[in-house]
Amino acid sequence: MTTVRCETITPGDYPVTVKVRTHELRSDLSTDSGGADAAAGAHDFFDISLATCKAHTAMWYAKRKGIPLERVEATVESDASQERAGIYKLTVRLAFHGAALTAEHKAALQRAVGACPIHKLMTTTDVQIETVTDDV
């Protein structure tokens, strides 16, 4: 089990510090939402998780299959214009780099990233969230 801890930095303000294992990140609201856009926001982290999972999956697969993948670029574009209607559209663009990559290698990598764990989590898993408030 992994625990993520999120805590307000300055009382009455939006920026938070986020801690997971030994890592510390920050998050803020965009200026459109009243924040200072001092860090990535929650939606950004959602999109980031998909981009990093695709990139990590490609490299993981390449290492295990002996595919000469040197570098991966993953770009996620989000369209939240219909989010209130239940549609949040993500477009992922991938680029696989390596001087010795063949068309067959790239096709295999494309298939592999289609099954990245976060993609599956976002699209096929029944995610259950329980919110509990601690009285402090």
N, CA, C and O of each residue as an XYZ file, in Angstrom:
544
protein
N       0.845     -1.167      0.000
C       0.000      0.000      0.000
C       0.899      1.241      0.000
O       1.913      1.287      0.696
N       0.517      2.227     -0.778
C       1.227      3.494     -0.828
C       0.364      4.571     -0.191
O      -0.849      4.602     -0.395
N       0.978      5.436      0.566
C       0.274      6.553      1.183
C       0.778      7.855      0.587
O       1.984      8.080      0.491
N      -0.153      8.708      0.187
C       0.154     10.047     -0.294
C      -0.384     11.011      0.750
O      -1.549     10.927      1.139
N       0.463     11.923      1.203
C       0.042     12.912      2.197
C       0.077     14.286      1.552
O       1.077     14.678      0.951
N      -1.014     15.003      1.682
C      -1.157     16.328      1.087
C      -1.534     17.305      2.201
O      -2.443     17.039      2.987
N      -0.828     18.436      2.261
C      -1.059     19.368      3.360
C      -0.914     20.807      2.876
O       0.002     21.133      2.120
N      -1.826     21.656      3.319
C      -1.771     23.078      2.988
C      -0.455     23.670      3.468
O      -0.019     23.405      4.588
N       0.177     24.476      2.615
C       1.458     25.100      2.976
C       1.223     26.346      3.819
O       1.803     26.495      4.894
N       0.377     27.233      3.332
C       0.083     28.494      4.012
C      -1.401     28.518      4.370
O      -2.243     28.363      3.486
N      -1.739     28.708      5.645
C      -3.150     28.709      6.030
C      -3.982     29.657      5.153
O      -3.588     30.795      4.898
N      -5.130     29.166      4.706
C      -6.042     29.975      3.915
C      -5.668     30.120      2.451
O      -6.310     30.881      1.727
N      -4.634     29.403      1.995
C      -4.195     29.527      0.604
C      -4.242     28.147     -0.057
O      -4.310     27.131      0.634
N      -4.209     28.108     -1.374
C      -4.368     26.864     -2.125
C      -3.140     25.958     -2.218
O      -3.304     24.739     -2.164
N      -1.936     26.475     -2.353
C      -0.801     25.564     -2.553
C      -0.673     24.526     -1.432
O      -0.869     24.814     -0.251
N      -0.333     23.305     -1.864
C      -0.138     22.213     -0.923
C       1.191     21.535     -1.203
O       1.724     21.606     -2.311
N       1.709     20.884     -0.190
C       2.865     20.024     -0.368
C       2.340     18.594     -0.390
O       1.442     18.241      0.374
N       2.902     17.785     -1.263
C       2.469     16.399     -1.431
C       3.678     15.509     -1.168
O       4.744     15.705     -1.752
N       3.506     14.532     -0.285
C       4.596     13.623      0.034
C       4.173     12.194     -0.277
O       3.095     11.746      0.115
N       5.047     11.487     -0.994
C       4.851     10.073     -1.281
C       6.217      9.400     -1.130
O       7.189      9.793     -1.775
N       6.274      8.397     -0.282
C       7.537      7.763      0.106
C       8.548      8.852      0.491
O       8.291      9.601      1.434
N       9.679      8.965     -0.200
C      10.694      9.968      0.146
C      10.640     11.177     -0.777
O      11.550     12.005     -0.767
N       9.589     11.286     -1.570
C       9.485     12.363     -2.558
C       8.536     13.456     -2.076
O       7.536     13.183     -1.412
N       8.869     14.692     -2.422
C       8.006     15.803     -2.077
C       7.724     16.630     -3.331
O       8.637     17.024     -4.057
N       6.454     16.879     -3.561
C       5.988     17.670     -4.700
C       5.138     18.815     -4.177
O       4.834     18.886     -2.986
N       4.764     19.696     -5.064
C       3.828     20.770     -4.709
C       2.698     20.784     -5.714
O       2.843     20.314     -6.842
N       1.571     21.329     -5.291
C       0.428     21.471     -6.172
C      -0.285     22.777     -5.856
O      -0.251     23.257     -4.723
N      -0.928     23.344     -6.865
C      -1.659     24.604     -6.711
C      -2.812     24.600     -7.706
O      -2.845     23.781     -8.625
N      -3.731     25.492     -7.526
C      -4.790     25.690     -8.509
C      -4.297     26.615     -9.609
O      -3.380     27.411     -9.403
N      -4.909     26.502    -10.768
C      -4.585     27.423    -11.866
C      -5.119     28.806    -11.533
O      -5.939     28.960    -10.628
N      -4.662     29.792    -12.251
C      -5.154     31.159    -12.021
C      -6.637     31.259    -12.363
O      -7.365     32.032    -11.740
N      -7.091     30.483    -13.347
C      -8.515     30.472    -13.698
C      -9.387     29.985    -12.548
O     -10.558     30.352    -12.451
N      -8.811     29.153    -11.675
C      -9.561     28.600    -10.544
C      -9.297     29.360     -9.248
O      -9.782     28.960     -8.189
N      -8.538     30.448     -9.317
C      -8.289     31.263     -8.132
C      -6.944     31.063     -7.477
O      -6.629     31.737     -6.496
N      -6.147     30.155     -7.995
C      -4.820     29.921     -7.439
C      -3.784     30.788     -8.112
O      -4.117     31.659     -8.916
N      -2.536     30.551     -7.787
C      -1.427     31.315     -8.362
C      -0.724     30.530     -9.465
O       0.218     31.041    -10.072
N      -1.156     29.313     -9.736
C      -0.524     28.435    -10.724
C       0.971     28.278    -10.421
O       1.811     28.285    -11.321
N       1.279     28.134     -9.116
C       2.661     27.999     -8.677
C       3.195     26.584     -8.845
O       4.389     26.341     -8.669
N       2.315     25.654     -9.182
C       2.704     24.254     -9.390
C       1.596     23.576    -10.177
O       0.528     24.149    -10.392
N       1.859     22.359    -10.598
C       0.851     21.585    -11.314
C      -0.352     21.352    -10.405
O      -0.213     21.255     -9.186
N      -1.529     21.263    -11.009
C      -2.753     21.019    -10.260
C      -3.165     19.561    -10.313
O      -2.494     18.739    -10.937
N      -4.259     19.246     -9.664
C      -4.733     17.863     -9.575
C      -4.995     17.253    -10.951
O      -4.600     16.115    -11.207
N      -5.655     17.996    -11.836
C      -5.894     17.471    -13.186
C      -4.568     17.227    -13.911
O      -4.422     16.250    -14.646
N      -3.610     18.125    -13.694
C      -2.292     17.947    -14.312
C      -1.657     16.642    -13.852
O      -1.104     15.902    -14.666
N      -1.732     16.352    -12.558
C      -1.142     15.120    -12.038
C      -1.856     13.887    -12.596
O      -1.221     12.857    -12.824
N      -3.152     13.983    -12.815
C      -3.897     12.892    -13.451
C      -3.321     12.625    -14.837
O      -3.034     11.482    -15.190
N      -3.154     13.696    -15.622
C      -2.605     13.581    -16.970
C      -1.146     13.126    -16.943
O      -0.726     12.316    -17.770
N      -0.384     13.649    -15.993
C       1.026     13.275    -15.837
C       1.155     11.780    -15.575
O       2.054     11.128    -16.106
N       0.259     11.238    -14.759
C       0.349      9.806    -14.446
C       0.203      8.960    -15.702
O       0.856      7.924    -15.829
N      -0.648      9.389    -16.635
C      -0.806      8.632    -17.876
C       0.442      8.752    -18.750
O       0.920      7.752    -19.286
N       0.968      9.958    -18.896
C       2.169     10.159    -19.729
C       3.353      9.371    -19.193
O       4.050      8.702    -19.956
N       3.585      9.442    -17.894
C       4.741      8.737    -17.326
C       4.555      7.236    -17.393
O       5.521      6.506    -17.616
N       3.334      6.759    -17.205
C       3.098      5.312    -17.287
C       3.364      4.810    -18.703
O       3.967      3.751    -18.876
N       2.929      5.546    -19.709
C       3.177      5.134    -21.099
C       4.688      5.082    -21.369
O       5.187      4.122    -21.957
N       5.406      6.120    -20.935
C       6.857      6.164    -21.157
C       7.567      5.040    -20.400
O       8.439      4.369    -20.954
N       7.198      4.837    -19.149
C       7.825      3.778    -18.354
C       7.513      2.398    -18.917
O       8.383      1.528    -18.953
N       6.271      2.195    -19.357
C       5.887      0.900    -19.919
C       6.688      0.600    -21.177
O       7.145     -0.526    -21.371
N       6.859      1.604    -22.033
C       7.637      1.399    -23.260
C       9.074      0.990    -22.928
O       9.601      0.043    -23.512
N       9.700      1.698    -22.001
C      11.085      1.385    -21.641
C      11.184      0.028    -20.949
O      12.104     -0.743    -21.221
N      10.241     -0.266    -20.059
C      10.214     -1.549    -19.354
C      10.108     -2.698    -20.366
O      10.844     -3.682    -20.283
N       9.189     -2.556    -21.312
C       8.985     -3.587    -22.333
C      10.240     -3.735    -23.202
O      10.683     -4.848    -23.482
N      10.796     -2.616    -23.618
C      11.994     -2.647    -24.473
C      13.150     -3.352    -23.772
O      13.842     -4.164    -24.386
N      13.363     -3.054    -22.507
C      14.459     -3.689    -21.767
C      14.268     -5.202    -21.670
O      15.231     -5.961    -21.784
N      13.045     -5.631    -21.462
C      12.781     -7.057    -21.322
C      12.831     -7.815    -22.642
O      13.127     -9.009    -22.661
N      12.547     -7.140    -23.726
C      12.508     -7.780    -25.043
C      13.759     -7.499    -25.880
O      13.847     -7.937    -27.027
N      14.716     -6.777    -25.316
C      15.945     -6.477    -26.044
C      15.744     -5.508    -27.208
O      16.490     -5.548    -28.186
N      14.756     -4.655    -27.106
C      14.493     -3.655    -28.146
C      15.382     -2.444    -27.873
O      15.407     -1.951    -26.745
N      16.114     -1.951    -28.878
C      17.078     -0.864    -28.665
C      16.430      0.524    -28.551
O      16.754      1.441    -29.305
N      15.521      0.648    -27.601
C      14.858      1.931    -27.346
C      15.769      2.785    -26.486
O      16.175      2.365    -25.403
N      16.094      3.977    -26.955
C      16.978      4.874    -26.206
C      16.197      5.914    -25.405
O      16.586      6.287    -24.298
N      15.096      6.370    -25.982
C      14.379      7.480    -25.362
C      12.918      7.438    -25.793
O      12.597      7.020    -26.905
N      12.040      7.877    -24.899
C      10.604      7.941    -25.187
C      10.128      9.360    -24.919
O      10.531      9.981    -23.936
N       9.278      9.869    -25.787
C       8.579     11.129    -25.544
C       7.093     10.805    -25.488
O       6.558     10.175    -26.400
N       6.436     11.227    -24.436
C       4.988     11.047    -24.303
C       4.378     12.409    -24.015
O       4.762     13.085    -23.060
N       3.436     12.799    -24.838
C       2.737     14.064    -24.665
C       1.263     13.760    -24.488
O       0.676     13.027    -25.285
N       0.664     14.315    -23.452
C      -0.766     14.132    -23.208
C      -1.443     15.490    -23.344
O      -1.067     16.464    -22.692
N      -2.443     15.526    -24.200
C      -3.280     16.721    -24.346
C      -4.642     16.377    -23.770
O      -5.222     15.344    -24.108
N      -5.158     17.244    -22.896
C      -6.452     16.973    -22.267
C      -7.491     17.973    -22.751
O      -7.196     19.139    -23.016
N      -8.711     17.477    -22.857
C      -9.855     18.311    -23.212
C     -10.899     18.096    -22.128
O     -11.568     17.063    -22.092
N     -11.033     19.076    -21.247
C     -11.977     18.982    -20.140
C     -13.277     19.726    -20.434
O     -14.086     19.934    -19.530
N     -13.483     20.125    -21.680
C     -14.648     20.945    -22.017
C     -15.982     20.248    -21.746
O     -16.999     20.920    -21.574
N     -15.995     18.911    -21.706
C     -17.227     18.172    -21.453
C     -17.153     17.366    -20.151
O     -17.909     16.415    -19.952
N     -16.232     17.762    -19.276
C     -16.024     16.995    -18.051
C     -17.293     16.914    -17.202
O     -17.593     15.863    -16.635
N     -18.026     17.998    -17.113
C     -19.256     17.987    -16.305
C     -20.306     17.036    -16.877
O     -21.218     16.619    -16.164
N     -20.184     16.696    -18.149
C     -21.093     15.726    -18.784
C     -20.526     14.308    -18.694
O     -21.113     13.372    -19.237
N     -19.386     14.145    -18.010
C     -18.808     12.828    -17.815
C     -17.778     12.417    -18.856
O     -17.417     11.244    -18.946
N     -17.302     13.382    -19.647
C     -16.303     13.063    -20.679
C     -15.048     13.899    -20.429
O     -15.098     15.129    -20.423
N     -13.938     13.221    -20.225
C     -12.631     13.870    -20.083
C     -11.740     13.195    -21.111
O     -11.348     12.040    -20.942
N     -11.424     13.913    -22.171
C     -10.714     13.315    -23.297
C      -9.207     13.553    -23.185
O      -8.753     14.681    -22.992
N      -8.449     12.472    -23.310
C      -6.995     12.536    -23.284
C      -6.460     11.997    -24.604
O      -6.858     10.920    -25.049
N      -5.565     12.740    -25.222
C      -4.895     12.292    -26.439
C      -3.422     12.136    -26.101
O      -2.780     13.080    -25.639
N      -2.887     10.939    -26.333
C      -1.488     10.651    -26.028
C      -0.716     10.549    -27.337
O      -1.092      9.793    -28.233
N       0.355     11.310    -27.437
C       1.248     11.230    -28.590
C       2.576     10.669    -28.094
O       3.155     11.165    -27.127
N       3.050      9.619    -28.776
C       4.288      8.961    -28.377
C       5.314      9.049    -29.491
O       4.979      9.002    -30.675
N       6.559      9.177    -29.095
C       7.677      9.101    -30.036
C       8.714      8.184    -29.415
O       9.147      8.388    -28.281
N       9.109      7.163    -30.182
C      10.121      6.211    -29.746
C      11.406      6.533    -30.491
O      11.413      6.636    -31.717
N      12.500      6.692    -29.737
C      13.772      7.063    -30.338
C      14.819      5.976    -30.113
O      14.934      5.411    -29.025
N      15.558      5.708    -31.143
C      16.654      4.747    -31.099
C      17.117      4.490    -32.520
O      16.312      4.143    -33.385
N      18.397      4.657    -32.765
C      18.932      4.537    -34.133
C      18.651      3.172    -34.747
O      18.499      3.069    -35.964
N      18.577      2.121    -33.931
C      18.400      0.771    -34.464
C      16.950      0.278    -34.382
O      16.687     -0.900    -34.625
N      16.013      1.164    -34.044
C      14.613      0.738    -33.961
C      14.047      0.448    -35.342
O      14.233      1.226    -36.278
N      13.356     -0.676    -35.459
C      12.705     -1.038    -36.711
C      11.207     -0.742    -36.605
O      10.700     -0.433    -35.526
N      10.520     -0.840    -37.720
C       9.065     -0.673    -37.714
C       8.410     -1.725    -36.820
O       7.419     -1.441    -36.146
N       8.960     -2.931    -36.814
C       8.429     -3.998    -35.964
C       8.619     -3.672    -34.484
O       7.724     -3.912    -33.674
N       9.779     -3.127    -34.132
C      10.021     -2.705    -32.748
C       8.983     -1.667    -32.330
O       8.377     -1.775    -31.264
N       8.786     -0.662    -33.179
C       7.854      0.416    -32.846
C       6.429     -0.098    -32.717
O       5.686      0.362    -31.850
N       6.041     -1.033    -33.555
C       4.704     -1.625    -33.464
C       4.541     -2.396    -32.155
O       3.493     -2.317    -31.514
N       5.564     -3.136    -31.761
C       5.519     -3.884    -30.501
C       5.436     -2.930    -29.314
O       4.688     -3.179    -28.369
N       6.195     -1.844    -29.359
C       6.150     -0.844    -28.290
C       4.771     -0.195    -28.214
O       4.249      0.037    -27.123
N       4.190      0.095    -29.358
C       2.855      0.705    -29.404
C       1.823     -0.224    -28.755
O       0.965      0.235    -28.001
N       1.904     -1.511    -29.041
C       0.993     -2.475    -28.420
C       1.215     -2.513    -26.900
O       0.258     -2.551    -26.127
N       2.459     -2.503    -26.493
C       2.776     -2.589    -25.065
C       2.231     -1.391    -24.296
O       1.650     -1.558    -23.224
N       2.410     -0.192    -24.828
C       1.955      0.993    -24.090
C       0.433      1.067    -24.031
O      -0.122      1.738    -23.161
N      -0.240      0.386    -24.944
C      -1.698      0.342    -24.887
C      -2.205     -0.371    -23.648
O      -3.361     -0.213    -23.257
N      -1.342     -1.149    -23.039
C      -1.712     -1.904    -21.837
C      -1.038     -1.361    -20.587
O      -0.915     -2.086    -19.600
N      -0.601     -0.120    -20.598
C       0.060      0.405    -19.394
C      -0.927      0.400    -18.226
O      -2.121      0.621    -18.425
N      -0.441      0.153    -17.022
C      -1.326      0.006    -15.858
C      -2.228      1.210    -15.591
O      -3.381      1.032    -15.199
N      -1.735      2.415    -15.792
C      -2.565      3.598    -15.524
C      -3.662      3.726    -16.574
O      -4.789      4.090    -16.239
N      -3.359      3.435    -17.830
C      -4.389      3.436    -18.883
C      -5.509      2.474    -18.488
O      -6.687      2.823    -18.553
N      -5.132      1.261    -18.079
C      -6.129      0.273    -17.666
C      -6.888      0.748    -16.433
O      -8.106      0.586    -16.355
N      -6.184      1.329    -15.478
C      -6.829      1.831    -14.263
C      -7.865      2.905    -14.603
O      -8.956      2.931    -14.034
N      -7.508      3.786    -15.535
C      -8.406      4.883    -15.909
C      -9.604      4.424    -16.732
O     -10.633      5.099    -16.750
N      -9.485      3.296    -17.407
C     -10.528      2.925    -18.372
C     -11.274      1.629    -18.069
O     -12.380      1.440    -18.576
N     -10.719      0.741    -17.273
C     -11.382     -0.558    -17.094
C     -11.572     -0.983    -15.644
O     -12.191     -2.016    -15.387
N     -11.067     -0.230    -14.712
C     -11.109     -0.638    -13.312
C     -12.225      0.077    -12.564
O     -12.480      1.259    -12.793
N     -12.879     -0.638    -11.681
C     -13.878     -0.038    -10.802
C     -13.121      0.568     -9.619
O     -12.805     -0.123     -8.650
N     -12.841      1.847     -9.711
C     -12.107      2.538     -8.655
C     -13.108      2.936     -7.571
O     -14.113      3.589     -7.854
N     -12.830      2.546     -6.351
C     -13.712      2.865     -5.238
C     -12.990      3.816     -4.301
O     -11.873      3.544     -3.862
N     -13.633      4.927     -4.001
C     -13.025      5.954     -3.157
C     -13.892      6.156     -1.926
O     -15.094      6.400     -2.027
N     -13.275      6.051     -0.786
C     -13.948      6.331      0.485
C     -13.273      7.552      1.086
O     -12.058      7.557      1.280
N     -14.041      8.572      1.379
C     -13.504      9.797      1.977
C     -13.919      9.835      3.440
O     -15.109      9.814      3.757
N     -12.928      9.893      4.333
C     -13.164      9.906      5.771
C     -12.581     11.186      6.324
O     -11.444     11.533      6.005
N     -13.326     11.889      7.137
C     -12.847     13.130      7.741
C     -12.413     12.857      9.164
O     -13.186     12.334      9.966
N     -11.171     13.213      9.480
C     -10.665     13.096     10.845
C     -10.947     14.390     11.570
O     -10.641     15.467     11.058
N     -11.528     14.306     12.756
C     -11.722     15.490     13.579
C     -10.404     15.820     14.259
O      -9.841     14.994     14.978
N      -9.923     17.017     14.029
C      -8.637     17.407     14.604
C      -8.850     18.467     15.657
O      -7.887     18.934     16.266
